[in-house]
């Protein structure tokens, strides 16, 4: 009576699209054994700021031109002179007197 027999549903099997965890674990285990035997140098991961410094400016044309042409900011002595001149102009417009 093959007609009335219920099929067993397929079992759930998760297959990762982007990474293979089993392969990664196996590779990590193999690397640890090789390090213990002395075939690989010891793994030494340090975070340093110099590792990333200046790297992000190389990826887009806008940041490249920004880095090549300088920061584009007004330096503080120039800004101080401009503020003083604006203050003098403001005082002249209020009083009409040039003498300071």
Secondary structure as GFF3:
##gff-version 3
##sequence-region A 1 100
A	DSSP	alpha_helix	21	37	.	.	.	ID=ss1
A	DSSP	three_ten_helix	49	51	.	.	.	ID=ss2
A	DSSP	three_ten_helix	56	58	.	.	.	ID=ss3
A	DSSP	alpha_helix	61	68	.	.	.	ID=ss4
A	DSSP	alpha_helix	76	95	.	.	.	ID=ss5
###
